[in-house]
């Protein structure tokens, strides 16, 4: 089992600015403390001098002066849709020597060609380079599975480098505009959008939705608590607001997994309201069973559904009494 301390850093680069850089000009993270060591991540937007400016270069530099440090260094480019690139991502495991030794810097002088970076990854003239570091605490070194999601989760938890905030009921939730590429919701993606965006339509805390945007983590049963249906419906509304189709699908599946004669009426009304055709079909099939229908028809949820959507009752008649 690995025992480690992690940190992340992002470089948000403007091509308009970096084109004015000299070859070999450095952009640095500043010193970062992790597991008793000081680290610095260095980026050369126009490459090192020996590479003649054709490539972006990125390195992890060990700043401490007393002892070796074992670390895993991972770097990837963010796609224009907000997902980590599957092509331009690199990873290494190394024992970094103390200050004064030559073997205290590791990385890639030819991480990605500048022409490729601009043509494939530039969004409105900007590109994001994400860096993650694990400082390993024990005497073993290996290569555990990639943990990009955990790196982004750490970035979310620390709010490091956040450049916009959602405001819900007066409470602010700092986020990073780069993750807007996971959503087609226009106000978040607009380069000129305000640093603070008030969400009028969302009344519940958006933290669960925001964590999904960063990590693809769906809330556990414990997080959903004693009223999972209500919380799933709130989460679905937020996902619909932000055009997060994957999250909407997961909410729909979970709603169906938890369906019963007591909840089928409300679930069917929900499916009709948000045009969840597959969920609606499953609900009608469920009510096609006579024993389920006899139990469900006596519930308040079913009665409210019929009052709101009388056309659904006609569909049920065809299914139940066909």
C-alpha positions, 0 to 999 in steps of 0.5 A: 500500500502506498503512503504519500502526500500529493499536490497539484499545480496548473499552468494556464498559458496564453499563446498571445503572451507566450509567443513574446517569450524568449526561448528558455524563458521560465514560468515557475510554480514557486516553492511547494512543501510536501512531506518535509521537502520543498518542490518547484514545478518549472515550465518553459512555454517555448522550450529549453534553449537546446530544443530551439523553441519547438516544444513546451518543456516541463520539469519537477525540481527538488529544492530541499538540501538534506535528503533524497525524496521519492516522487511520482510526477504526472503531467497532462494537457487539458483537452478543449472539452475539459477532459485530460488528454489521452495522447499528451500525458506523461508520468515518471517515478524517480528518487530525487537527490538533494540540492547540490546534486545534478540528479534533482530535476526530472521531466520532459524537455519535449513534452508537446510540440508547440504547433500541436499544443496550439492547434489541438488544445488551444481554447480561446487562445489559452491552454491548460497544463496540469501537473500532479506530484506524489511524494512517497513516504515509504521505501518502495517505489512503484507505479500505481494506477493513474489518479488524475481524478484525485489530482483534480479533486485535490485542486477542487478541495484547495481551491488553488488557482480558482478563477470563478465562483458559483453563488447559491443562497449567498454562499460561494463555491470557488471553481476553475473555469478550465473544468467548464469544458465538461459542460456546454453551459454557456455562461461558465464557458464564456471567456469574459464571464464574471468571476462570480456567477449567481445560480438563481435556479439551484437551491441546494448546495452544488458541491456534489455536482461540482465534485462530479465535474472534477472527478466523475465521482457519483455520490454514495448512498451515505451522501444521499442520506435518508431522502435519496429520491429528493436529493437525486432529483435536486442533483438531476436539476443541477445537472440539467442546468449545466448540461451534464448529460452523464450525470443526468444519466447516472441520476436517472439510473439511480432513481430507477434502482430505488423505485418502488410502488410508493415512489413510482408516481413521483418518479414517473412525473419526474420522467415526464417533466424532464423527458426521460423517455427510458425512465418513463418506459420503465415506470410504465412497464412497472405499473403494467404489473397489476400488483404494482399498479394496485399498490401505486394507485393509492399513493399521493405521488401517483394521484399528483402525477395523474392530476399533473399529467392526465395524458400519462393515465391514457398511456397506462390504460393501454398498458395495464388493461390492454 
